[in-house]
Amino acid sequence: MKTIFATYLLFLFHLTSNAQDSFNKLPQAAKISCPMLLIDEHIIANKNIITSKEDIEEIAVIKGKPRRETHFYNLTANGILFAKLKKEIPYKTQAELNTFLDLDENNPVYVNGYLLEHDTYTIATESIAEVELVAPNNENNLTEKVINIWTLTQEERENGCALSQMK
């Protein structure tokens, strides 16, 4: 009986220690259930960037939650797809997007409601569905205006994405 109790306590400790690693996200990200797509490890895109199977050189999937130290950790709340493509993808840097919206180039940038914790991430221009300027309020606890780039359509934001829909 003591062994079962001790095992149960260890299990609860494990669950609570993992729960403390929360994602840095905006409130509207709570409804999102679509995986993030990373092209060549740094370009954030949507599934429409892959037009045929011939475009894909390599693909990998992370479904579980990696350790916090992983550089792409904050993008993994709903899983992450890594793709290496045979074609060039035009993109914008976070600094370029901030400058375009007349913000400081080092201003925080979110994608689909999740903070990009590293400035090495870029966004595929073809994948930008909407650019949202988010002002601080009581709900989001921001200290400054930030950009939230949506790579998801309104329907995907509301109804989620199915991996089977990925081309």
C-alpha positions as CSV (number, residue, x, y, z in Angstrom):
1,M,0.0,0.0,0.0
2,K,2.9,2.4,0.8
3,T,4.4,1.7,-2.6
4,I,1.2,2.6,-4.4
5,F,0.8,5.8,-2.3
6,A,4.5,6.8,-3.0
7,T,4.0,6.1,-6.7
8,Y,0.9,8.2,-6.7
9,L,2.7,11.1,-5.0
10,L,5.6,10.9,-7.4
11,F,3.1,10.9,-10.3
12,L,1.3,14.0,-8.9
13,F,4.7,15.8,-8.4
14,H,5.6,15.0,-12.0
15,L,2.3,16.5,-13.3
16,T,2.5,19.7,-11.2
17,S,6.2,20.3,-12.1
18,N,5.3,20.1,-15.8
19,A,2.3,22.3,-15.4
20,Q,4.5,25.1,-14.1
21,D,6.0,25.5,-17.5
22,S,3.3,27.5,-19.1
23,F,3.4,28.9,-22.6
24,N,3.8,32.7,-23.3
25,K,0.7,33.4,-25.2
26,L,-2.1,35.9,-25.7
27,P,-5.6,35.0,-24.4
28,Q,-7.0,34.4,-28.0
29,A,-4.5,31.6,-28.4
30,A,-6.5,29.5,-25.9
31,K,-8.9,28.4,-28.7
32,I,-6.2,27.4,-31.2
33,S,-5.6,23.7,-31.8
34,C,-3.5,23.8,-34.9
35,P,0.1,22.7,-35.0
36,M,2.8,25.2,-35.9
37,L,4.7,24.7,-39.1
38,L,8.4,25.5,-39.3
39,I,10.2,25.5,-42.6
40,D,13.9,25.1,-42.5
41,E,13.8,25.4,-38.7
42,H,13.2,29.2,-38.7
43,I,10.4,30.2,-41.2
44,I,6.9,30.0,-39.7
45,A,4.3,29.2,-42.3
46,N,0.9,27.6,-42.8
47,K,0.1,24.4,-44.6
48,N,-0.7,26.3,-47.9
49,I,3.0,26.9,-48.4
50,I,3.3,23.2,-49.4
51,T,1.6,23.0,-52.8
52,S,2.6,19.4,-53.6
53,K,4.5,16.4,-52.2
54,E,7.3,17.2,-54.6
55,D,8.0,20.4,-52.6
56,I,8.9,18.4,-49.5
57,E,12.5,17.2,-49.0
58,E,12.1,16.1,-45.3
59,I,9.4,16.3,-42.6
60,A,9.2,15.6,-38.9
61,V,6.6,16.0,-36.2
62,I,6.8,16.8,-32.5
63,K,3.5,16.0,-30.8
64,G,4.5,16.1,-27.1
65,K,5.8,18.9,-25.0
66,P,9.6,19.3,-25.1
67,R,11.7,20.7,-22.3
68,R,11.6,24.4,-21.7
69,E,15.2,24.8,-22.8
70,T,14.3,23.8,-26.4
71,H,14.5,26.9,-28.5
72,F,11.2,26.3,-30.2
73,Y,9.4,25.3,-26.9
74,N,6.8,28.2,-26.9
75,L,5.6,27.2,-30.4
76,T,4.8,23.6,-29.4
77,A,1.5,24.0,-27.4
78,N,-0.4,22.2,-30.2
79,G,2.4,20.2,-31.7
80,I,4.9,21.3,-34.3
81,L,5.7,20.2,-37.8
82,F,9.2,20.7,-39.2
83,A,9.6,20.7,-43.0
84,K,12.6,21.1,-45.2
85,L,11.4,22.2,-48.7
86,K,13.1,22.1,-52.1
87,K,11.9,25.6,-52.9
88,E,12.7,29.1,-51.6
89,I,10.2,30.7,-49.3
90,P,10.0,34.5,-49.2
91,Y,9.7,35.8,-45.6
92,K,9.9,38.8,-43.3
93,T,11.9,39.2,-40.2
94,Q,10.4,40.2,-36.9
95,A,12.3,43.5,-37.1
96,E,10.9,44.2,-40.6
97,L,7.3,43.6,-39.4
98,N,7.8,45.8,-36.4
99,T,9.3,48.6,-38.5
100,F,6.5,48.4,-41.0
101,L,4.0,49.0,-38.2
102,D,6.1,51.9,-36.8
103,L,7.1,50.0,-33.7
104,D,10.6,49.5,-32.2
105,E,12.3,46.7,-34.2
106,N,12.9,44.7,-31.1
107,N,9.2,44.8,-30.0
108,P,7.8,41.4,-29.1
109,V,6.1,39.5,-32.0
110,Y,3.5,36.7,-31.5
111,V,2.3,34.2,-34.1
112,N,-1.2,32.7,-33.7
113,G,-1.1,34.1,-30.2
114,Y,2.2,32.5,-29.2
115,L,5.2,34.7,-28.4
116,L,8.3,34.2,-30.6
117,E,10.9,33.9,-27.9
118,H,13.8,34.1,-30.3
119,D,14.5,36.8,-33.0
120,T,15.8,34.1,-35.4
121,Y,12.2,33.2,-36.4
122,T,10.8,34.7,-39.6
123,I,7.4,34.6,-41.1
124,A,6.6,33.4,-44.6
125,T,4.9,36.3,-46.4
126,E,2.5,34.0,-48.3
127,S,1.4,32.6,-45.0
128,I,0.3,35.9,-43.3
129,A,-3.5,35.8,-43.1
130,E,-3.8,38.8,-40.8
131,V,-1.6,41.2,-38.9
132,E,-3.1,42.3,-35.6
133,L,-1.8,45.2,-33.4
134,V,-2.6,44.2,-29.8
135,A,-2.7,46.9,-27.2
136,P,-2.1,46.2,-23.5
137,N,-5.2,45.6,-21.3
138,N,-6.2,43.7,-18.2
139,E,-6.9,40.5,-20.0
140,N,-3.6,40.1,-21.9
141,N,-1.3,41.7,-19.2
142,L,1.0,43.2,-21.9
143,T,3.2,46.2,-21.1
144,E,3.4,47.5,-24.7
145,K,1.7,47.1,-28.0
146,V,2.7,43.9,-29.8
147,I,2.2,42.4,-33.2
148,N,0.3,39.1,-33.5
149,I,0.6,37.5,-36.9
150,W,-2.1,35.1,-37.9
151,T,-1.1,32.3,-40.2
152,L,-4.4,30.6,-39.6
153,T,-7.7,31.5,-41.3
154,Q,-10.6,32.6,-39.2
155,E,-12.2,29.2,-39.7
156,E,-9.0,27.4,-38.5
157,R,-8.9,29.7,-35.4
158,E,-12.5,28.8,-34.5
159,N,-12.7,25.2,-35.5
160,G,-9.1,24.0,-35.3
161,C,-7.0,22.1,-37.9
162,A,-6.9,18.4,-38.7
163,L,-3.5,17.0,-39.6
164,S,-5.2,15.0,-42.3
165,Q,-5.9,18.3,-44.0
166,M,-2.2,19.0,-44.2
167,K,-1.1,18.4,-47.8
